[in-house]
Structure formats: structure tokens, C-alpha cells
């Protein structure tokens, strides 16, 4: 099967170190369970522009360079890679290509057939592409994601797997299933 996989909060833990960075900057004490929306500014205040600027600044730090894997993702991806075509579809800015490749190769060497950057959230909005449209164009059998919005427009034949987080607690469409962790992601895929 062809499986599209997101990077941030799916493969690599972006949220914990970003909140550390945010808290230090703003003298706050936000934690992951307090992030109730995919866009941080909707959880903590501010504007999309200020959020994008702060995320882009965070992307220049050692903390970003050294993001660690989401629990269970390394073993699961290595198992999936043996039987399936894995394609990264990330909202990251294409300017982060080399750093993203470094991060992925560090923990998931040679596991992904292709990396697609949509530049939808974490960077300048010029040249913006819609992640859902790109996902439809590559026509995967399965999409593994943490943002429900990207899964709402999947073709009915495509299975969405939503990794459970506080920011994605909405009702799910019929072709999307919630996974509490990577072990459950593997169980869902085995039953497709």
C-alpha cells in the first residue's frame, strides 16, 4: 500500500520543545494538554503572523534541529517500510528541506520514498499549497496525520489515521480512525 505520513507530532515531537521555547520567550507555562487547536495562536492568543514568525525562529534553534521521535514511531515506520511505500507529506516550508532530511535520516534512514513540502503552515504564505490537494494527487491508500482538517477532504477510498492529541478531539468522518499511539496505528493498518 501507499502510505502518506506527516512529520511534526506524527514522527517527530515538535510540540514539547516548541512549548519550552514559547514559554521561555513569553514567561508562560503552557503544556501539551493545553493545546486545544492545531494553530498555537488559537490556543494561546496572538495572530497567525506572530505564530508563523515564532515557529520560523524556532526552526533555527538546536532544539528544532534535535527533535526526538514520537514514542513508537521509529519501530513502526521501520516495520511499515518493509511492506509499504511511505511518502512524507509535511506542511513544513521547503526551505527546511535539508534539515528535515537530516532529522528523518537520523531516526528513519532510507524509510521514505519521497518527501513533499506543502509550505502550508510553518512559513511564508506565498506559494502556499493545500496539503489535502497534494494528498489527493498522490492518491495514498492511508494517511497518517495529527491535524484532522487535512483528513476531512480525503477521497472515501483513502483511510485516514489520526494520532490522538488534545487539538484533534472533533468528531471523525467515517474513513478516519483515531489511534492512541503508533502501536494502534500498526493495528489499524493491518486491518485495512
JONORQUI-V132745 format. One record per pair of residues at least 24 apart in sequence whose ideal C-beta (glycine too) atoms are under 6 Angstrom apart, sorted by the first residue. I is the first residue (numbers start at 0). GAP is how many residues later the second one is. If there is no record, write none. Layout:
i: {I,I}
gap: {GAP,GAP}
This chain:
i: {0,0,1,1,1,2,2,2,2,3,3,3,3,3,4,4,4,5,6,8,9,9,9,10,11,12,12,16,17,20,32,34,34,35,35,36,37,37,54,66,68,71,71,71,72,73,75,75,76,76,80,84,85,85,86,86,87,87,88,88,89,90,90,90,90,91,91,92,92,92,93,150,158,160,160}
gap: {83,140,83,138,139,81,83,137,139,83,85,131,136,139,81,83,139,139,83,137,134,136,153,62,55,55,57,46,40,37,133,131,132,130,131,130,109,129,67,36,38,109,110,111,109,33,106,110,31,34,30,28,25,26,26,27,24,27,27,46,27,27,29,30,40,25,30,26,29,30,25,25,33,24,27}
